[in-house]
């Protein structure tokens, strides 16, 4: 049974609304002002909060502000109740993070539809989706069903790419965001001297190419396949529908997009301060962390020495010499273009 917290200072409105919700099989707890409402929300952890705006002690805006700052209550769906139909009040509430807005007087159907819709969306946001093309389509299908995003396309533009094939180039305008159904991708930049820097590594289940869409500008880097890959492109309009038209879908989608942000920040710090030997070791560890399967004890990858050098931010010749040293120390094995990590722990723990 879903739990609903009703915060309302008007006794008749509070009792009538609580009765409607109780008769609809919701467990209801009530509070007579904002202060009591905040205390009840923190203690009871409801599935949904319905809150009047104009109240003594602490108004509805104050309640929403306080609960949104607490990690335990920030994600609870929040519906405002008000006797005013002023557009400014509506906009202020939505900008603060409210999920819906009911104007008094409202009928039973309006109330129950709003509650059901917000609870359904909350359940969707908690749902885990597979990091695969199937999971992507399931996610977008759920988002479309819940918020009636009719403009989402039914099919995806899936294309096969050969190894070292360019997906997009620096300076181009984006037409969509990319999803990897199969394969490995690098994003990279080239400086005035022609030196390449790898800015990101992506694998099956990852999204890439989205910063340019969010900024509404050109690509700041290029994207190239590291092996034969299958890429799904989500058109720009579909991406905008997800990100800009629905707050819940936006939060979920952005979380998926920014999965490896902390990893990138840590990698940049290591590259800035580590020795060449440690940078090459970190590059191998990064590749293993990114592309090794969960159940694999070892890691092998066919990667060019140039790509490895660009990831380690060092010269190709230096990378080749360092790899030779690592082979002599039984840290890696090298056969042709394939590098096998033999001692991950020692590479990861290598001193500067």
N, C-alpha and C positions, 0 to 999 in steps of 0.2 A: 504494500500500500504506500503510495507516494505521500510525502509529508509537505504540507503547505503552511507557511507562517503568514498570518494576516495582521498587518499593523494599521489600525484605524481608530481614531479617537471618537468618532460618532457611534454611539452605542447601537442605534437602530441599524445603521449601515453595517457595522461589525457583525452583529448577530445574524442579520439576514444573509450576508455574504457567506459567513461561516456555515450556516445551515445549508445553503445551496451546495457548497463544496463537500460537506459531510454526506449529504444525500447522494452525491456522485462518487462515493467510495474513496474520498481523500481523507487522510488524517490531518486535522486542522488544529493549530495552536494560534491563539490571538494575543495581541499586545495593544495597550491603550494609548501608547505614545512612542515616539522614536527611540528614546533611551531604553525603554523596556524591550522594544523590538530588536535593537542591536544585541542586547544581552541574551535574548531568546535565540537569535540566529546563531550566536557563537556557541551557546550551550547545546542547542537541539540539532543543528546542521540540517535544515529543511532542504527539500528538493526544489522548492520554489518559494519566492517571497512576493507577496502582494502588499503594497504600501501606499497609504495616502500621502499627499504632498504637504498639505497645510495641517500641521499638528503642533501642539504645545511641546515644550521641553527641547525637542529636536525634530526638525521637519524632515520630509522625505528625502530631500536632496542631501541632508546631513547623514541620514541613515545609509544611503547609497554610497556616499563618499567614504564613510568609515568602513563599511563592509568590503568595498572594493580594494581597500588597502591591506586587508587581512588575507593571507594565503588560503585559509580554511574556508572563507566565505566569498572570495572574489569571483568564483565561477558559478555561483548560484544564480539561476535565472531570476530577473527582477522585473516586476510589472508595477507601474505607477497607477494610482487612482487619483483623479482630481475632478472637482466640480467646475473647473475652468477649462475652456476650450481654446485658450490663447495659443497661437502658433509658437510664440517665443518660449512659453513654458514647455511645450512639446519638444522643441529643438534642444533646449537646455538639458532636459532629462535624457534624451537619446545621446547627446554628446558626452554626457557623464557616464554612459554605459548601460542605461536602462534597456531592457529587451522589448518592452511593449508599453502601451499607454492606453488606459481605459478612462473615458470621460463619463462622469455621473450625470444623469442616471443611466445605467446600462441594464440590459435584460439578462436573464439566466443564460441564454445561448451565447451571447457575446462573451460573457465571463468564462464559460466552460470551453468555448473554442479557443480563446486566448491562452488559457491554462494548458489545454491539451497540446496546442501548437508549440508552446515554449518547452514543455516537458519532453516532447518528442524530439525537438532540436537538441536539447541537453543530452538525451540518450544517444543521439547520433554522434555528438562530439566526443563521447566517452568510448565509442566503439573503435576497436583497433582494425585497421585495414591492412591487408597484405601489401608489402612493397613489391608489387608486380603490376603488369598491365591489367590483370583481373581485379586487383585491389583498387587501382586507379579508377576503373570504370564503375566499380561498386561504390566508391566514395562519391564520385560525381553524380551517379544515379541517385544516391540517397540525398545529396544536396539539392538536386533538382526536384525530387519528390516533396521534400520538406518545405522548400521555399518557393516552389512553383517557378523555377528558373527555366522557362520554356525555351529560351533562346540557345540552350546548350545543344551542341550538335550530337547526333546519335553515334557517329563514327569518328574514328581517329585517323589521322594521316600517319601511318606507320611505314617507315622506309628502311631498307637494308643499306648499310654503309660498309665499304671495304676498309681495311687497315690503312691508317694514315690519310683518310679522306676528310676533307674540311666540311664541317657542319654549318658553321657561320664564321664570318671574318670580322676583325676589329673594324669599327666604323660603320658597319651596316645597321640599318634599322630593323628591329625585331618584328617578326610576324606572329610569334607565339612563344610559349615556354615548352621546353623539351623534357621528355621523360624517357629513361633508359629501360627498355624492355629486356635487352640483352646486350652485353658487351662492356667495354671500358672506354672512358672519355677523359681527355685532358683539356683544360682551358689554359690559355697562355697569352703572354704579351711579348712583343719584340721592341727593344730600345733602338735608338738612333744608330748604334753600332752593329745592329743585327743580332744582338744577344737575346736569346729567348729566356723568359722566366715562366715557369709553370705556376699558375695561380690557383688551380684546383684539380682534384682527381675525383672522378665520379664512376659509379658502378651501377649494376642492375638495381632498379628500385629508386634511383636518385632523380631529382629534378635539376636542371641547369638552364642557364640563359635567362633567368628571371630578373636580375637586377636592372637590366635595361628597360624591361617592361614597367617595373615599378617606378623608375625614374622618368619614363616616357622619353627616353633618349636613345642614343646609339650604343652598340656593344662596346664595352671598354676592353675586351679581350677577344680572342678567337677560340673556337672549339674544334678539336680534331680527335678522331678515333685512335685508340691505341691497339685495337684489334677489330675484327669484323663485329659489327654491332647492329642492333635493331632499335631504332629511335622513333618514338611517338611524339608528334608535335600537337600540342593543345593550342588552337587558334587564340589570338589576342582577345577577341570578344568573349570567348568562354572563360579565359583567365580573369578578365575584368569583371565578369558576372560573379565569379566565385569570390574575388577579393574585395570588391567595392560594394556589392549589393547585400551582403549578408555578414554580420559581425561574427557569428559563430563559425561559419565556414571560413571566413578570413583568418581567424585565430588558428583554426586547425590546419589550414593550408600553409600558412606562414611557418608554423611549427615544423611541418614536414620539410619545407624549403630550407629552413635554417638548421637542420639536423647537425651539420658538421661545422658550424660557425666557431665554436669553442676550440675545436681541433685545429682549425686554420690559424686562429690567433696564437695558440701555443706553438705551432709550427713556425710562424714568423719570428717569434721571440728566439727560438732555438737557432734559426738561420742567422739571426743578427749577431749572436754572441758565440756560437760554437766554432771550433777549429774545422779545417777541411775534412780531416779524418772522421770527426764526429758528425759533420754534416752529411757525408756520404752514408754513414751508418744510419743516421736518422732518416735519410731518404729511403733506404731499404726497409726500415721499420715502418715508415709511413705507407709504403706500397703494401707491405704485409698486412698492416692494420686495415687498410682500405679494401683489399681484394681477397684476402685469405678467407676461406669458408670457415664457419664456426667450428666445424668438427675436424678441420685439417690440422695436423700437428706440424707440417712443414709448409713451405710456400715457395712456389716457382713461378716465374713470369718471364716471357719473352719481351724484353724492353731494350731499346737502343741505348747505347752508352751516352749518346747526346741527350736523350730524354732524361736519363738518370742524372746527368750533369746539370741539366736545367732545373731539375727538382732540387738538387743539392746546392744550386747557385755556385757552381765552380766550373773550371775549364774541363772540357772533355778529356784531354790528356791526363789531367790530374785525377779525374775519376777513374780512368783505366788503370793508372798506377795504384790507386788506393784499393780497387777491386782485386788487383793482383796480390797485394799485401793481405787482404782479407782471405783470399783463397789459400795462401801459404799458411795462414793461421787457422785454417779449417772453419772459418766463420761462414763462408759461402762456397758454392760449387758453381763452376761456369762451363757450360757446353754450348758453343756457338753463341747465339743471342740470348739464350735462356740463363737466368741467374736463379740459383736455388739457395734460400737462406737455411743454413745448417744449424746455426746457434743464435736464435732470435734473442734470447735473454742477454747474451754477452754483447750483442750489437746494441740492444736497447739500453744496457747499463754502461756503455762505453764512456770513459772519462774524457774530459775535454783536454 
